[in-house]
Amino acid sequence: MDITSGTPQITMAPRTTGGRTLASSARTARRARETTPSHDDIAVEAAAQLFCDSHASPATARSYRTALARLTDFCHAEEVTACQELTPSLLAQYQATLGDLAPSTRWHRLAVVRAFLSWASSAGWCDLACSDVIRLVRQRRPARLAPWSAEECHRLLAAGESWRDRALVAVLVASGARIGEVVAAAAGDFDGECLVLTGKTGPRSVPLGPSACSALTWYLRHRHPEDPAGPLFLGRQGRLSARQARDVVHLVCRRARLSPRGPHAFRHAAASRWLRAGIPLAVVSAALGHARTSTTVDNYGLALAADLACGLSADPLWAEDGARTAGRPVGMEGTA
């Protein structure tokens, strides 16, 4: 898809709930029951591992393992091994131990723990009241910067120092993908037109458009070694890491004389650009790898607030009322 127009044809991912497929959740719960001698005997650590493995995205699974590691360590310290031994009072003590974390990190850890406890209670491994103990206070998001315009995206595309950097920026601009999805892709995931990305909802095929396809094809053709099973983007020592990719984006921003932003800014720009172009919400949601269209609306609906008044001003009723009333309220046209 060109960065300024076009409708991407997305291979839709299976219907999901919370980032994992419904069938996957059922299989995971069934497998857990078959391999566990008693619901009362399953260990907290084993249940946490099953919960993390039930998510399709490797990045999500790693993030959840990190969040649950502190819970399992706390349980070990309190000599609690089985999920059935978890109590509301114990979890309230655990929640109090997270006061040293940053507010956003604390919120994320608690959100993961609450989801895990709800999942475990649905399997009959712990009391449902345990998940109700975890209280989440939504953190206020900082004001989001205006998304990059198409002209700024063209400047970023021209600012790459190497073919790899230009190809990386082109893929981010055209796909709106998460940086973790891009650096995890293999060279064989690109067929010359579409790139298969694996995210929270599983794999999806996203068309890149002529300019991005050309830049990526040139980079893959001239890089060494040529290995279809190898990483799509190479770093100093093998696969390009997410941290190295962020460094590349910051450098490109400076060369384009734009305020440095992270790779996620390309995702905001793509979503806003597609929605403004009139691409259906379901297609935009699928291209971004969202499990639900409501996620797309929640994250990017505000980006179009500036267009709301302009769009509604095209309502024919507005124009007729303006001409007929000459500035007077409707119903008072004949008053002096």
C-alpha positions as CSV (number, residue, x, y, z in Angstrom):
1,M,0.0,0.0,0.0
2,D,1.2,3.5,-0.8
3,I,1.8,5.6,2.3
4,T,-0.8,8.1,1.3
5,S,-3.6,6.1,-0.3
6,G,-4.9,2.6,-1.0
7,T,-6.8,0.0,0.9
8,P,-4.8,-2.8,2.3
9,Q,-6.1,-6.3,1.8
10,I,-5.5,-8.0,5.1
11,T,-5.6,-11.7,5.8
12,M,-7.8,-11.8,8.9
13,A,-6.6,-13.5,12.0
14,P,-8.7,-16.0,13.9
15,R,-11.3,-14.5,16.3
16,T,-9.6,-13.8,19.5
17,T,-10.4,-12.9,23.1
18,G,-7.8,-10.8,24.9
19,G,-5.0,-11.6,22.4
20,R,-5.5,-15.4,22.2
21,T,-7.8,-17.5,20.1
22,L,-10.9,-19.0,21.7
23,A,-9.9,-22.4,20.5
24,S,-6.4,-21.9,22.0
25,S,-7.8,-21.0,25.4
26,A,-10.1,-24.1,25.4
27,R,-7.2,-26.4,24.4
28,T,-5.0,-24.9,27.0
29,A,-7.5,-25.4,29.8
30,R,-8.3,-28.9,28.6
31,R,-4.6,-29.8,28.4
32,A,-4.0,-28.4,31.9
33,R,-6.8,-30.5,33.4
34,E,-5.6,-33.7,31.7
35,T,-2.0,-33.2,32.8
36,T,-2.8,-32.1,36.4
37,P,-3.7,-34.9,38.8
38,S,-5.9,-32.6,40.9
39,H,-7.2,-29.1,40.6
40,D,-6.2,-28.5,44.2
41,D,-2.6,-29.6,43.6
42,I,-1.5,-27.4,40.6
43,A,1.4,-25.2,41.6
44,V,1.2,-21.4,41.1
45,E,4.3,-21.5,38.9
46,A,3.0,-24.2,36.7
47,A,-0.4,-22.4,36.3
48,A,1.5,-19.2,35.4
49,Q,3.5,-21.0,32.8
50,L,0.3,-22.4,31.2
51,F,-1.3,-19.0,31.2
52,C,1.7,-17.4,29.5
53,D,1.9,-20.2,26.9
54,S,-1.8,-19.7,26.0
55,H,-0.9,-16.4,24.2
56,A,0.0,-16.5,20.6
57,S,2.5,-13.6,20.6
58,P,6.0,-14.6,22.0
59,A,6.5,-11.0,23.1
60,T,3.3,-11.0,25.1
61,A,4.2,-14.3,26.7
62,R,7.6,-12.9,27.7
63,S,6.1,-9.8,29.1
64,Y,3.5,-11.9,31.1
65,R,6.3,-14.2,32.5
66,T,8.2,-11.1,33.7
67,A,5.0,-9.7,35.4
68,L,4.1,-13.1,37.0
69,A,7.7,-13.8,38.2
70,R,7.3,-11.4,41.1
71,L,4.1,-13.1,42.1
72,T,5.6,-16.6,42.1
73,D,8.7,-15.3,44.0
74,F,6.4,-13.8,46.6
75,C,4.5,-17.0,46.9
76,H,7.7,-18.9,47.5
77,A,8.7,-16.5,50.2
78,E,5.4,-17.0,51.9
79,E,5.7,-20.8,51.4
80,V,2.6,-20.9,49.2
81,T,2.9,-23.5,46.4
82,A,-0.5,-24.4,45.1
83,C,-3.0,-22.1,43.5
84,Q,-5.7,-23.3,45.9
85,E,-3.6,-21.8,48.8
86,L,-4.0,-18.3,47.3
87,T,-6.2,-16.1,49.4
88,P,-7.5,-12.5,49.1
89,S,-5.5,-11.4,52.1
90,L,-2.3,-12.9,50.7
91,L,-2.9,-11.1,47.4
92,A,-3.5,-7.9,49.2
93,Q,-0.1,-8.3,50.8
94,Y,1.4,-8.9,47.4
95,Q,-0.2,-5.8,45.9
96,A,1.3,-3.8,48.7
97,T,4.9,-4.9,47.8
98,L,4.7,-3.2,44.4
99,G,4.9,0.3,45.8
100,D,8.5,0.6,44.6
101,L,7.5,0.4,41.0
102,A,6.6,3.2,38.6
103,P,2.9,3.8,38.4
104,S,2.6,2.5,34.8
105,T,4.7,-0.6,35.6
106,R,2.7,-1.3,38.7
107,W,-0.5,-1.0,36.8
108,H,0.7,-3.4,34.1
109,R,1.9,-6.0,36.6
110,L,-1.4,-5.9,38.5
111,A,-3.4,-6.1,35.3
112,V,-1.5,-9.3,34.3
113,V,-1.9,-10.8,37.7
114,R,-5.6,-10.1,37.7
115,A,-6.0,-11.7,34.3
116,F,-4.1,-14.7,35.5
117,L,-6.2,-15.1,38.6
118,S,-9.4,-14.8,36.6
119,W,-8.1,-17.4,34.2
120,A,-7.1,-19.8,37.0
121,S,-10.4,-19.4,38.8
122,S,-12.3,-20.3,35.5
123,A,-10.3,-23.5,35.6
124,G,-11.3,-24.1,39.2
125,W,-7.8,-23.7,40.6
126,C,-8.3,-20.8,42.9
127,D,-11.1,-18.8,44.4
128,L,-12.8,-16.3,42.1
129,A,-12.6,-13.7,44.9
130,C,-8.9,-13.6,44.5
131,S,-9.0,-11.7,41.2
132,D,-11.5,-9.2,42.7
133,V,-8.8,-8.2,45.3
134,I,-6.6,-6.7,42.7
135,R,-7.6,-3.0,42.3
136,L,-6.6,-1.2,39.1
137,V,-6.5,2.5,39.0
138,R,-6.2,3.6,35.4
139,Q,-3.2,5.8,34.8
140,R,-3.8,9.1,32.9
141,R,-2.2,9.0,29.5
142,P,0.1,11.9,28.6
143,A,-1.1,14.0,25.7
144,R,-0.3,12.3,22.4
145,L,1.7,14.2,19.9
146,A,0.1,14.8,16.5
147,P,0.8,11.9,14.1
148,W,3.4,12.4,11.4
149,S,1.9,13.7,8.1
150,A,2.5,12.1,4.8
151,E,5.1,14.8,3.9
152,E,7.0,14.1,7.2
153,C,6.9,10.4,6.4
154,H,8.5,11.0,3.0
155,R,11.2,13.0,4.8
156,L,11.8,10.1,7.1
157,L,12.0,7.6,4.2
158,A,14.7,9.7,2.6
159,A,16.7,10.1,5.8
160,G,18.0,6.6,6.2
161,E,21.8,6.2,6.1
162,S,21.9,2.7,4.7
163,W,19.7,0.4,2.6
164,R,18.8,-1.4,5.8
165,D,17.7,1.7,7.6
166,R,15.6,2.9,4.6
167,A,14.0,-0.5,4.3
168,L,13.2,-0.6,8.0
169,V,11.6,2.8,7.9
170,A,9.7,2.0,4.7
171,V,8.2,-1.2,6.4
172,L,7.2,0.7,9.5
173,V,5.6,3.5,7.5
174,A,3.7,1.2,5.2
175,S,2.6,-1.5,7.6
176,G,2.0,0.4,10.9
177,A,3.4,-2.7,12.6
178,R,4.8,-3.0,16.1
179,I,8.6,-2.9,16.2
180,G,8.7,-6.3,17.9
181,E,6.7,-7.8,15.1
182,V,9.1,-6.4,12.5
183,V,12.4,-7.4,14.1
184,A,10.9,-10.9,14.8
185,A,10.1,-11.5,11.1
186,A,12.2,-13.7,8.9
187,A,13.4,-12.9,5.4
188,G,11.1,-15.7,4.1
189,D,8.1,-13.9,5.5
190,F,8.3,-11.4,2.7
191,D,7.0,-12.7,-0.7
192,G,7.7,-9.5,-2.7
193,E,4.3,-7.9,-2.0
194,C,3.2,-8.9,1.5
195,L,4.9,-9.3,4.8
196,V,3.7,-11.9,7.3
197,L,3.8,-10.5,10.8
198,T,3.2,-12.4,14.0
199,G,1.6,-10.3,16.8
200,K,-0.8,-10.6,19.7
201,T,-3.5,-12.0,17.5
202,G,-1.3,-14.5,15.7
203,P,0.1,-14.2,12.1
204,R,-1.3,-11.8,9.6
205,S,-0.3,-10.9,6.0
206,V,0.0,-7.2,5.4
207,P,0.7,-5.7,1.9
208,L,3.5,-3.1,1.9
209,G,2.9,-1.1,-1.3
210,P,5.3,-0.3,-4.1
211,S,7.8,1.9,-2.4
212,A,8.3,-0.3,0.7
213,C,8.4,-3.4,-1.4
214,S,11.1,-1.9,-3.6
215,A,13.2,-0.8,-0.7
216,L,12.9,-4.1,1.1
217,T,13.6,-6.2,-2.0
218,W,16.7,-4.2,-2.8
219,Y,18.0,-4.6,0.8
220,L,17.4,-8.3,0.8
221,R,19.0,-8.8,-2.6
222,H,22.2,-7.0,-1.7
223,R,22.8,-8.0,1.9
224,H,24.9,-10.8,3.2
225,P,24.3,-13.6,4.0
226,E,21.2,-14.4,1.9
227,D,19.2,-16.7,4.1
228,P,15.4,-17.0,3.7
229,A,15.1,-18.6,7.1
230,G,17.3,-15.9,8.7
231,P,16.1,-12.6,10.2
232,L,14.4,-10.0,8.0
233,F,16.7,-7.3,9.4
234,L,20.3,-7.9,10.5
235,G,22.0,-6.0,13.3
236,R,25.6,-6.0,14.4
237,Q,25.5,-9.5,15.8
238,G,22.7,-11.4,14.0
239,R,19.1,-10.3,14.3
240,L,18.4,-6.6,14.7
241,S,17.1,-6.0,18.2
242,A,14.2,-3.8,19.1
243,R,16.6,-1.5,21.0
244,Q,18.8,-1.2,17.9
245,A,15.8,-0.5,15.7
246,R,14.8,2.4,18.1
247,D,18.3,3.8,17.8
248,V,17.9,3.7,14.0
249,V,14.5,5.5,14.2
250,H,15.9,8.2,16.5
251,L,18.8,8.8,14.1
252,V,16.5,9.0,11.1
253,C,14.3,11.5,13.0
254,R,17.3,13.7,13.6
255,R,18.5,13.5,10.0
256,A,15.0,14.4,8.8
257,R,15.0,17.4,11.3
258,L,12.0,16.0,13.2
259,S,11.7,15.6,17.0
260,P,12.9,12.1,17.9
261,R,10.2,9.6,18.5
262,G,10.0,5.9,19.0
263,P,9.0,3.3,16.3
264,H,5.5,3.3,17.6
265,A,5.0,6.8,16.2
266,F,4.9,5.1,12.7
267,R,2.0,3.0,13.9
268,H,0.0,6.1,15.1
269,A,0.8,7.8,11.8
270,A,-0.4,4.8,9.7
271,A,-3.6,4.4,11.7
272,S,-4.5,8.1,11.5
273,R,-3.6,8.2,7.8
274,W,-5.7,5.2,6.9
275,L,-8.7,6.3,8.9
276,R,-8.6,9.8,7.4
277,A,-8.4,8.2,3.9
278,G,-11.8,6.5,4.6
279,I,-10.4,2.9,4.9
280,P,-13.0,0.8,6.8
281,L,-12.4,0.5,10.5
282,A,-12.4,-3.3,10.3
283,V,-9.6,-3.3,7.7
284,V,-7.5,-0.8,9.7
285,S,-8.0,-2.9,12.8
286,A,-6.9,-6.1,11.0
287,A,-3.9,-4.3,9.5
288,L,-2.8,-3.2,13.0
289,G,-3.3,-6.6,14.5
290,H,-5.9,-5.6,17.0
291,A,-8.2,-8.3,18.4
292,R,-11.2,-6.0,18.4
293,T,-12.2,-2.9,16.5
294,S,-12.9,-1.2,19.8
295,T,-9.2,-1.2,20.5
296,T,-8.6,0.7,17.3
297,V,-11.2,3.3,18.2
298,D,-9.9,3.7,21.8
299,N,-6.4,4.2,20.7
300,Y,-6.8,6.2,17.5
301,G,-10.3,7.7,17.5
302,L,-9.1,10.8,19.3
303,A,-6.6,11.4,16.5
304,L,-9.5,12.3,14.2
305,A,-11.1,14.8,16.7
306,A,-9.6,17.7,14.8
307,D,-11.4,16.5,11.6
308,L,-14.8,16.2,13.3
309,A,-16.1,19.7,13.0
310,C,-14.7,20.0,9.5
311,G,-16.4,16.7,8.5
312,L,-19.8,17.6,10.0
313,S,-19.8,21.0,8.4
314,A,-20.4,19.2,5.1
315,D,-23.9,18.2,6.4
316,P,-26.4,19.8,3.9
317,L,-28.7,20.6,6.8
318,W,-26.0,22.9,8.3
319,A,-25.7,24.8,5.0
320,E,-29.5,25.2,4.6
321,D,-30.0,26.3,8.2
322,G,-27.2,28.9,7.8
323,A,-28.6,30.4,4.7
324,R,-32.2,30.4,5.9
325,T,-31.7,31.7,9.4
326,A,-28.9,34.2,8.7
327,G,-27.4,33.6,12.1
328,R,-30.7,33.5,14.1
329,P,-31.6,30.4,16.0
330,V,-33.9,28.0,14.2
331,G,-37.6,28.9,14.9
332,M,-36.8,32.6,15.3
333,E,-36.2,33.5,11.7
334,G,-39.0,36.0,11.5
335,T,-38.2,37.9,14.7
336,A,-36.7,41.3,14.7
